[in-house]
Amino acid sequence: MIGALIGTAVGLAASPVLRAAAARYSVPYGEPLQVCCPRGRYRLPPSGSCPGCGQRGGPRAGLVELAAAGAGAAIGAAAHWPVAPVLVWAGLFGVVLGFVDAAVFRLPDALTLPLAAGTAVLLVTAGLTEHQGGVLLRCLYAGLAFGACYGALALLAPMGFGDAKLAPSLGALLGWYGWHTVLAGFFYGFLLAALWGGALLLAGRSGRGASIAFGPAMLLGALLAVLTAV
């Protein structure tokens, strides 16, 4: 309970920065980042209205804060030393990536590549701290396996290469908990995507064969796998 409360507080504290990043990167490929004025570049209130110029952008009011608080609570409940910093790092990037992908159907390199680099550094640090060389090797194999699977899907199926660039980070993180968690994260991602696509179809908000953002399902599937592993 204490961990969940701390995680919720951290998520809410970080939400102005996360909202600003989600608004900034929610642009189609090749277009410049959305920056209304310097004051709204790095922090935005829950309303999404820039404190400098009043221009509103990004997700609907309150959604980022709700997602950040929920992710923080889940991570706080599941986190334990020494993998807690990795979960926090992935959670912060995950909130932004989920909203960006839902808005413009892309996962920018400017977010997925720092996520991958930070995840690698933090996992190696955690493994060396606890003398878990075998676990680190499993994380490496899991990241490669996730990347290979999603890379093949990006080549052969209607899936974006942004998903393939996100996959190694999630696979490596899931590898810390074991191969059963890696498989669970992979399965949950597709299950959640199918459920979301079916819900949109039933609600009349999309047609057969319509594209959906797969990144949020990948992220939520990985989080669900971690929660069921601890």
Number of C-alpha atoms within 10 A of each C-alpha: 9 10 17 20 16 17 25 25 17 19 28 22 14 18 27 22 19 26 31 26 27 25 26 21 27 27 19 14 13 6 9 11 15 18 18 16 14 12 13 27 19 16 19 24 17 19 17 24 16 21 15 13 12 12 13 17 22 23 20 12 16 15 17 28 22 16 20 29 24 18 25 28 23 21 25 24 19 20 21 13 10 16 18 17 18 21 23 20 14 21 21 20 18 28 26 27 26 24 28 28 23 17 18 14 21 24 28 21 13 9 19 21 14 13 23 19 11 16 23 21 12 19 24 20 18 21 20 14 12 12 12 14 13 11 20 22 16 20 29 21 17 26 25 16 17 25 22 16 15 23 21 14 16 16 12 9 10 11 19 19 19 21 24 23 23 27 29 29 28 28 27 27 29 28 24 24 18 15 16 13 23 26 17 18 28 23 15 21 22 15 15 17 20 15 12 16 22 15 13 15 15 11 10 9 10 15 13 8 9 10 12 19 23 25 28 23 23 26 24 20 23 26 25 17 23 23 15 12 14 11
